Amino acid sequence: MSQRPIYLDCHATTPMDKRVLEAMLPYFTEHFGNPSSINHIYGWEAEAAVKKARETIANAINCSPEEIIFTSGATEANNLAIKGVAEAYFNQGQHIITVQTEHRAILDPCHYLEGLGFEITYLPVKKDGLIDLELLEKSIRSETILVSIMAANNEIGVIQPLKEIGEICHKHQILFHSDGAQAIGKIPLDVQTMNLNLLSLTAHKVYGPKGIGALYVRRRDPRVKLAPQLHGGGQEKDIRSGTLYTPQIVGFAKAIELGLNEIETEAKRQKELRDRLWKKLSQLEGIYLNGHPTQRLPGNLNVSIEGVDGSALLLGLQTIVALSSGSACTSTTTKPSHVLKALGHSDKLAYASLRFGLGRFTTAQEIDTVSKAAIATIESLRQVAHHLNC
Ligand SMILES: *Cc1c(COP(=O)(O)O)cnc(C)c1O
């Protein structure tokens, strides 16, 4: 068997940390109780574990535990935030502001609401992927009920200025939601200083299990109303019914705890590796960095490469490294990335893009192997293209 390729696709998902698995294991078998069972020790044990996890997650974003609503991940948290607010506040207005470079789990609920008669403003981004704060403020109307702007982009890693956005929303008394799927455990998030009213989280982008996430829902100043999207047993304050998934919740909290413990050292380490990769790749001509050079996730590098075919590039690198191109992460169709298009790229250049997602287990040796292979592949593809053109 040949070796498996190096994994540099950490924006898609991350391997689970073994310490997370260890924390989870007892809750599958020994402590299997339903946290809602109030009549016996099986339920109490599970309930205690959920309570502790809720506290850990609340501390991580500076909110109180009762403001954390567990969901199946960030997709569900985003849907609950956007549709839940739309349904609860439609009497006050039917206008929502978001951004063209958001994840599908934001854009698609917004498209759905457009079908129901809501008006959505999709803000453009500047060349560096950041939003224009003045344009945001100008886009606010008396009917605006929600602003939803992601913390960190899943393709180009750009970190939006949440604090400044929060100030604008606070000034105009409009609810502010952020998709924090790529940010939690990697960059500091504070719902108080950022004036956030709603924040979506997920575990599997930060070395936790898949299938678990949360929505932070502010309960005072102001108390956010949300229409539930799943009705049933009334768990999670009636906002999200369904038996709580204790092992996943325990793993989620452990993942966040580990992420926060190492947040500064890991950011520094990954940034060094990322910069090392860019230093090597940027020796090539016709290669461009996508997104703001410094205001981005430490483990993200996204580049567009002139004069190569995107799918040939990915194919050429396939045995060496697992990563995403400028089309893969949107869906199963092969449309060019809407994020790279929003930066002003042509379809061709958007396709000829690579997203490197470094993570906790990425080593310097791996980075050197990948940069060498990428440079060799790009050079040989360009040579072939040159001969074909002659
Ligand atoms: C991965 C991701 C999601 C989806 O999260 P799930 O937990 O997989 O549903 C949403 N938004 C962003 C920015 C993401 O990176």
The ligand as an SDF file (V2000), in Angstrom:
LIG
                    3D

 15 15  0  0  0  0  0  0  0  0999 V2000
  -18.2420   23.7780    8.0530 C   0  0  0  0  0  0  0  0  0  0  0  0
  -18.9800   25.0390    8.0820 C   0  0  0  0  0  0  0  0  0  0  0  0
  -20.3690   25.0660    8.2690 C   0  0  0  0  0  0  0  0  0  0  0  0
  -21.1820   23.8040    8.4210 C   0  0  0  0  0  0  0  0  0  0  0  0
  -20.9550   23.2400    9.6700 O   0  0  0  0  0  0  0  0  0  0  0  0
  -21.5350   21.7850   10.0250 P   0  0  0  0  0  0  0  0  0  0  0  0
  -21.2830   21.6720   11.4790 O   0  0  0  0  0  0  0  0  0  0  0  0
  -20.7330   20.8320    9.1910 O   0  0  0  0  0  0  0  0  0  0  0  0
  -22.9670   21.7680    9.6930 O   0  0  0  0  0  0  0  0  0  0  0  0
  -20.9910   26.2850    8.3040 C   0  0  0  0  0  0  0  0  0  0  0  0
  -20.3070   27.4240    8.1590 N   0  0  0  0  0  0  0  0  0  0  0  0
  -18.9690   27.4400    7.9720 C   0  0  0  0  0  0  0  0  0  0  0  0
  -18.2590   28.7430    7.8320 C   0  0  0  0  0  0  0  0  0  0  0  0
  -18.2730   26.2530    7.9180 C   0  0  0  0  0  0  0  0  0  0  0  0
  -16.9650   26.2710    7.7180 O   0  0  0  0  0  0  0  0  0  0  0  0
  1  2  1  0
  2  3  1  0
  2 14  2  0
  3  4  1  0
  3 10  2  0
  4  5  1  0
  5  6  1  0
  6  7  2  0
  6  8  1  0
  6  9  1  0
 10 11  1  0
 11 12  2  0
 12 13  1  0
 12 14  1  0
 14 15  1  0
M  END
$$$$
